[in-house]
Amino acid sequence: MPHVAALGDGAVREGGIPELLSVYGGVASGRVVVLGAPGAGKSDAALLTVLRALDHRDTLREGTRRAQCPVPVLLSIVGWDGRGLDDWLAARLADDYRVGRKQAEELIEGGWISLFLDSFDEMAGDLRHAALREIDRAAYRVVIFSRPDEFEAAVADGHLLGAVALELSSVPTADAVAFLRTMPGLAPWQRLITHLENEPDSTLSQTLSTPLILTLLRDAFPPRRITDLDDMLAGRFVSRHEVEEYLLGRLVKIRYRPESSASRPAYEPRKAERWLGYVASRMNKQETYDHGRPASGRTYSLNWRRLHYWASPWPRIAVTALTGALLGASGCVLAYGPGRHIAWDGFRGTEFGAVYGSIVGISFGAGAGALAELRDPVPRWRKRLHVQDAPHRRRFHPATGILVAIAVTVMAIPDITNPVSWTVAIAAGLLTGALAGFAATRIPAAPGWTGWSRWRGLHSWPVLAPASLAGTCVALSFWQDNGTPDRGLPIGIVSMLTVGIVGVVVVAARPASLADPVTDPYTSWRQDRNFALVTGTIFGFCISLALGVNQVIGATSEGAAADGPDWGTLPFIVIGFGLPFAYAGGMAISDHWRTSLLFLQLRLRGDFPLLGMRFLKDAYDHRIFRAEGASYQFRHALLQDKLARDQEHAPPL
């Protein structure tokens, strides 16, 4: 790389992050492997090297040299499903950084990035071999971070020719003492420092030789509990494992103890430990499926969008359906009562609206709930149906297609008692939904769009084409029913605007247009909720507006009275039909709602709190979890394993 000396034999034998950067930038093969024991600081070394590489790139002011220096990207390879590394990397860039799939592929092909792969040892054994084969073919620099045993077993077949392998050293006693001297100058810390200096070969001293254990020690003995440090010094530990278990177990208990007798913790320590143990236990035996392929039975990443497989989906679908029935009944009471909407001759009024709305609402709610359970991520139903792996690049967006198909079908029915009208309307809905689902995958993510600049994408064909087709289909449907274009033309224009507005929402309000799309899990949770609310509301009320306009111009109700359209019924139609449609649209695309219902299930079973995401965020704030993109991870696999073991032997609450 520019301004980095080529690496020769014996050029670097020891050092720190600056030397690691010189290896990364100077090795001709572009392949570096960093090995370390559990707790040796592999993830921290990866992060610090990426930051140092970014600083180095910022110093290159010349355009050509700067272009020759790739942008380092740090990713965990856990979750890789065996497909091509370039395809997986492009998908991760698109999902995590919102750069757009096409743009991500161009960055990879142009050599604009380098890849730092963490957690290589946490993959399944067969996938490690496949990953190394893919890395051999990669045309960009790759740095791998792994435990020694797992990597040596994977590389035995002969991979990564010309690579440089480095090993993270243990923390020298002098460095450990220097770290402890940064602690408050309290007597117990001084006694521990004296112990390390006078007895460097003791079990305790030998254990305090990794970044993980040293930081656990710091966090396990806050100033208010510093006297407990003398108890640890007095303890007779016979192995490193005993010291690790002691510190890991103490960490959780200390984090949830109140600061004083007058303060009250947000969560009772015993319950918090039990809930964390439940999470760890589920993660250790979680069965997931990525693209129809069974993944490892153990996972280190807690993705809130995947938690819905922790309990049966049927209660969630039932709750979604019942909520839809309540909203449908309430809305149709307004639409068929004050709104004077007519289903067909002889069926109208508030009583009919309540019954009819309940039936329609429970149907729409059940459909939305089923759609939410079956869509990505982790489509377990693909395995049961024996569907092969999905294509590397998504060709169709099912949620968009289904929502647009429903909207156009509803708007294109001029006569609910006419089978021909139903046939034409369903055909129009399927055709328009298919085009909308196909077009939704072609809308660019537009990285960096902020403010009003995002509206520049509204003239693109993915918005205009489905809207134009919807308007044409609805106009032809009413023309076919009435025999004249008098009603078909204005209704077609309204329908075109309706689907067009839905397309506007997809482009302008999607998370990809946010200025800072790389978020923590809790922010991702809130963004999903807000996006579903906005999209569902606009979707539902656009459809209800089209239905209301159809009524007042005399298409479907007695609004076409002799004295002209009755515009006073429009608000009741819009609100009445808007509620169930907005609910169904929002729930169909919301992972937030699905996961919230899961937390309700787990709360009723006593396994987890009702406000589950708030508890997970609190655990992150207490440094029990760390964040990797939009997923949580336990601070270390050792902590996850200990909590899972404790959960198995814990008595009932």
N, C-alpha and C positions, 0 to 999 in steps of 0.2 A: 504494500500500500504506500501511497505517497508519504515521504518524510519518515518512513520506518525502514530501518536497515534490514537487509536480507539476513535470515537466520542461518548461521553455519553450525557445524558440529561443535558441541560444547560451548556454544555462545552463552547460554543461560542454564545455570545449574541450580540456582536458588534465587529467591527474591519475593517480591510482593505483587501488588496489582500492576504497577508500572512495568515490571518484567513480564507479567502475563500478557499485557497489551503488546509488548514487543514481539512475543511469540505469536500471538494472534495475527498481527499485521506483517510479520516477517517470514513465516513459513511458506515455502513455495507451493506446497500441496493445498494450502488453505484448509487443512484439517487439523484440529487440536482436540485432545481429550484431556479433561481434568478429572482426576479420580480422588475420592475422599471417603473416609469411613463415615458411618452415621453420625451426624452432628458436627462434622468437620467444617461446615460452612460453605458447602458447594453452591447453594442458592445465593448466598450473600456474595461469594466470589463472582458468580455470573452477573449479578446486578451491578456490582462495583466496576467490573470490567466493561460492561455496556456503557455505563456512565462515563468512564474514562475514554472509551472509544468515541463517544459523542463529543466530548470536549476536544479530542484530537481533531475530529472532523471540523469543528467550529473554527479551529485555528487556520484552516486552509482557506484563504480568501480567494485564491485564484480559481476561476471557474473550471478549468480543465482538471486540475489536481483534485478539487473538491468533488467533481463528478466521478473520479476514479476511486474515491473512498466510499465504500458502501455504508449504508445506515444499518447499525446492528439492531436486530429484533430478538427479544428474549421471549421464548415460549416454552411451556411445559409440553412434552411430547405425550404425556398421559392422555388417553382418549383417542390417539391415532388408530385408525381402523384397518390399516394395512394397504390402503390405496396409495397411489403415487404421491411421493413427498411434495412435489410441486403443487399438485391439486389440493392436498391438505393444507399446505402453507398459504395458498391463495385464498382458500376458504377461511382460514384463521385471520388473515389480514382483513378480509372483507367483514367478518363478524366482529373482530375486536377493535379494529381501527377505522371501519366504515370507509374504506378507500374504493369500494366498488370492485366486483370480481374481475372485470376486464382490466381495470387499472392495476389491480394486484398482480395479474398475470404478466402485464407489461413490466412491472417493477422487477419481478423474478427473472424474466427472460433477459432483461437488460442489465442484469448484474448490479442493480441499485441497492440491494440489501445483502446482509450477511445474517446467518441464523445461529443463535445461541439456544441450544436444546437442553433444558433442565429436566431432571427426574427420569433419565433414561433407565435407571435401574428399577423404576416402579412399573414398567411395562410388563406384559406377559412375555414369557420366554420366547415363543415363536415369533412374536412381533418384533423383538429386538433384532433377530437375524434379518427380517424383512426390512427393518428400518435402516440397518447398516448397508444393505444392498442399494437402497434408494439414495442414501447419502453418498455412496460411491459414484452415483450418476449425476449428482447435483453439480451445477455449474457456478456455485457461489460458495463462499467460505462458511464452514460449519464448525462450531465449537460444542462439544458434548460434555455434559457433567453427569457423573455416574459413580456408584460404588464400585470398588475394584472387582469383586468376585463376579458380579452380574455382567460387567463389561467384558472381562476376560473370557467368560463362557460364550458370549455372543460373537466375539471377534476371532474365535479359534479357527473358523473356516477360512480366514484370510480376507480381511476387509481393510479399508482405510490405508492403502499403501502410501507411504510418505508422510503419514501423520506424526505429530509430536505428542507424546503422552507425558503429562505432568501429574504430580501427586501433592495434595494439600498436606502440609506438615502439621503435627500437633502443636499446640501452643506451648512454647517454652515456659518454664517456671518463672523466669524473670519477667516475661510479658504478662503472665497471669497475675503476678504480684503488682506490676505496674497498673493493670486494670483495676485490681481491688483497691489500690490507693486512691482511685477516683471516687470511691464510695465515701459517704459521710464519715468523718473522723471519730467514729464511736469505738469503744473498747472491744466489743466482740469482733469487729472487722480487723482490728489490730492483732488480736489473738490468732485469728485465722491466717493473717499474713505471716506471723511468727511461725506458725505451724508449717506453712509451705516452705519457708526458708530453712527451717531446722530439720524437717522430715520430708524431703522431696520424694522419697521412695514409698511413702505410706499410700494406702489404698485411696484415701481421700485426695491426696496431692496428685496422684496419677490420674484420677478421674477428672480433676479440674484442668484438663488439657485440651478441651475443645471449645469453640465458641458457643455451642449450644449449652453445655453444662455451666459455663461461666455466666451466661445471661440468665439461665434458670436460677442460679444461685442469687444473682442480683435481685430478680423479681420475687423470689420465694421468701426473702427476708427484708421487707420494707422497714423503715425506721420504727414504726409502731410495734413491730414484732421482732426487733433485732435481738432481744434476749434469747430467743429460741435458737440463735446461731450457736450459743454455747452448748446447748443440748446436742446439736449435730456434731460439734467437735468432741464431745464426750462419748458419742456413739462409736461402737466397734464394728465398722463395716469390713466385711471379709472379701467383697468383690466390687468391681465397678458397677455391676448391675444393681446392687443394693443401694448405692449412692444415687444412681439415676432414678430408681423407683421412689426413693425418699423425696427427691426434689420435685419430680413430676407430680406425685400425689399431693405434696404441700402446695404446689402452685395453684391448683384449682381451689383448694380450701381457703387459701389466703385471699385470693382475688374476690371472693364473695363474702368475706367476713366484714362486718360493719367497721367503719373507722373508729367509732367510739360507742359507748353504751347508749348514748342519746340518739345516734344515727340509725337509720333503718335501711338495709340494702334493698335494691330493686328486686332481687330474687333471693329466696331463702337458700342458704348454702347447700343444704341437703338435697333440695329439689333441683337446684342448678346442676349439681354434680350428677344426679340421676338423669337429667335431660341430656347433658353432654355425653353421658355414657350410652344413652339410647342412640344418639346420632353416630357415635363412634362404632357401635355394634352394627348398625345398619350399613355404614360405609364399609365395614370389614367383610360383610357377606352380601353386599348389594349385587343383584343380578340386573344387568342392563343390556340393551341391544342398540348398537349403532349401525344404521343402514342394514338392518336385518341380520347382522352378525353378532353372535354373543360376545360380550366383552368379559374382562376379568371379573371374578367374583369379589374382588377387593378394589376399592377406589379411594383415592386420596383427595379428590376434589369434590366439594359439596356444592353442586349447581342447583340453585333453588328452582329452576325450571324443570328439573328432573325428579323432584321429591314426590310427585304424584304417584309414583309406583310403590310408595311405602304403604299404601292402603288400597282397598278395593275401589274401583271407579264408580260402581253403581250407586252408592249413596250420594256421591257428588252430582251425578247426572240427575238423580231424583230431586235433590234440592234445587238444582238449576231449573228443572221442569216445573216444580211447584212455584218457585218465584216467578217464572214466566207466566204461569196461570194467574197469579194475583195481579201482575201488571197488565196482562191481556184483558182480564175481566174489568179492571178499573178503566183502562183506556177505551175499551169498546162501549162501556156505559156512557162515556162522553161522546164517542163518535156516533153511536146509534140512538142516543137520547137527544141532548141539545144539538148535536151535529146533524141529526136527521139523515144519517147515511142509511142506505138500504142494501141489504145483501141480495135479496131478490123479492119479488112481489109477495107481500103478506108477512114478511119477517123484518121487523124493525122494533125500535123502542129500547128502553133501558133493560127490561127483563131479558129480551133476546140478546142484547149486547153483553150482558153478564155471562150468559151461558156460552154464547158463541166465542166470546173473548177468552173464556177459560179453556175451551177446547183448542183454539188456535194458539193461545199462549203456552199451554203445556206441550203442544207439539213443537213449537219453535224453541222452547226452552230445552226440551229433551234433545232436539237436533243440535242446538248450540253446545250443550254439554257433551254430547257424543263427539262432535267435531273437535272440541277442545281436548278431549282425552286421546283422540286418535292421531292428531297431527304431530309433527316433529316438535321437539327432539325425542329421540329414543322411541321410535314406533314399534312397540313390542308386537303389534298385530301383524307386522310384515313377516316375522318369524313363523307365526301360526299359519299364515297363508302361504308360506314358502315362497315369498316374493324375493327375487334376487336383489343384489345390491343396487341401490339407486344410482343413477348416472352421476358422474362427478360434478356436473354443473346442472343446477336445477333448471328445468325447462318450463315448469308450470307452478303457479302459486295457488294451491287449492282454496285457501281461505278467501282470497280475493275473487276467484272464480265463482265460488258458491254464493257469496254475498251479492255479487252483481247479478247472478242468475236469478236469485230470489227476488231481487228488486225489480228486474225487468219483467219477470213472469207476473208479479202482482200488478204492475202498471199496465201490462198489455192485455188484461182480461176485460173486455168491454161488457160482456154478458156472462154472469157467473152460472147461468142455467144452460148455456149453449156449449155442447161438447166441442164444436168446431173452434170456438173461442179459446177453450182450454188448450186444445191441441196447438193452435197457432201461438198462444202465449208461452206455452212450455218450450216449443221449438225456438222461439225468439230468445227466451231466457237462457237456454242451453248454449245457443250460438254466441250470444253476447258474453255470457260467463266464460266460455272457453277462450274467447279473444282477450277478455280482461285478465284472466289468469295467466295467459301466455305473455301479455304485455307487461304485467306487473314485475316479471323477472327481468325485463329489459330496461326498467327505469334506473338510471345511474344513481349511485349513492351521493355523488357530488360532494366530495370531501371539502371541508372548509367553508361551505355555504353558511352565511350568517345573515340575520335580518331579512330584508326584502330581496336580497340577491337570490334566495331559493326560488322565488317565483319565476325565474328565468326558465325553469324546466317545464313550465306548464304548457308550452306550445309543442311539446314533444308528442310524437304519434302514440305512445302508450296511453296518453290521456285522451287525445282527440279521437282515436279510432274506436275504442269501445263506446264512447259517448255518442258518436255519430251513428254507429250501428244500432245502439239502443233506441235512439230517437226514430230512426228509419223503421225498425221493427215494430215499435209501438204505434207509429202513425199508420203503417200498413195494416196492423191488426184492427184498428178502429175503422179504417177505410173499408176493410173487408166486411166488417160487421154492419156498417151503416150504409155502405154503397156510395158515399160521397166523401170528398176530402175535407168537408167543412169542420168536422170535429177532429179528424185524424191529424191534421196539420198542427193546430195549436197544442194538442196533447203530445204529439211527437216532439215538438220544440221543448216543452216542459220536461219530458223524459230525457232528452238529450242533455239539458242543463243539469238534471238530477244526477245522472251517471257521471257527467263531467265534474260536478262538485265532489263526488266521491273520489274521482281520480286526483283532483286537486289536493284532497286530504292525504292521499297516499304519498304524493310527492312532497307537499309542503310541511306536513306534520310528522312525517316518519322520523324515528330516532336518528337515521343516517344523516339528517340535515343539521344535527346539533353541532355546535362549535367544538365541543369537547366530548366525543362519543365514548371514549374509553373510561369506564366508570367502575366503581366498587359495587359489590352485590346489592347493598341496600339502595343505592341510587338507581341501579338497574331495575330493581323491584318497583320503585316509585315511578320511574319512567314508563314501564310497561303499563302500570295502572293508569297514568295520565293519558298515554297514547290510546289505550282502549276506550277510555271515557270520551275523548275528543272524537275519535274515529266512529265509535258506535253512535254517539249523539248526532253527528252530522249525517251519517248513513241513514239512521232511522227517520230523522226529521226531513231529510230530502225526499224519501219515499212518501212519507205522510203528506208533505206539501204537494207532491204530484197527484196523490189521490184526492186531496182537497180541491185542487184546481180542476181536476176532472169532474168533481161533483158540481161545483158552482157554474161550470159552463154547460151543465146539463147532460153529462155523459153517464153518470151512474146513480143519480138520486133525483128527488123531487125539487132540487135546487133550481131546475129550469122551469120555474113557474112562469105564468103569463106576464107577470110584471118584471121579469128579468132575473138574473142570477142573484141568489141570496148569499152575499159575501159574509154575513154574520155567522154562518155555520163553519167557515174556514178554520178559525182558531180551535174549535172543538175537534174537528177532524185531524188537524195537525198534531195537537197534543195527544188525542186519544190513540191514534195509530203510531205516533212517534215513540211513545213509551215502550211498547213491546218490541218494535223493530229495533230501536236503539239498544235495548237490553240484549236482544238476540245477537245483534252485530258485535257489540262490545264483548260479550262473553265468549263468542266464537273465536276471537283473536287474542283473548286475555289469558296469559299464564298466571297473572296475579290472582284472578278469581279462582282458578283451579287450585292453586297452592293454598289460598286462604281457606278453602273448603277442606283441604287435607289437614291443615292445622286444627280445624274444628273436629275432624274425625279423631285425630291423635289426642286432643284434649279430652274428648269424651271417654277415651280409653285410658286416660291418665298417663300417657307417654310423653306429652309435650305441651307447652303452654299455648294458649289460643293465639296470642300475638307472637307467632313463631319467629318471624323475621326480625322483630324488635329484640327478641332474646338472642338471636344469632349475632346481631349487630352489637349487642351489649357484650357478648363473649369476645367479639373482635376488639372492642374498645378495652377489654380487660386483658388483651394479648393472649387469649386462649387460641384464637384463630388468627390466621394471616389471610390476606386477600390476594388472589391471583386473577386479575381481570374481574369478571362478573361471578367468580366462584370463591367460596371460602375453603381453606385448608386448615387442619389442625397445625399448630405451630411446629410440630414434628411428628413423624410417624410413631415414635416411641410413646408420645402422649396419647395418640389415638388408640394404640394397642392397650395401653394401661387402662384407659377409661372403658374400653370394650370389655376387658377382663373383669374389672370391678363391677360392671353392669351385670355380668352373668352370675355373680355370687352375691349381689346385693339383696337384702330382704325387701319385701314390699313396702311402699311408702305408707 
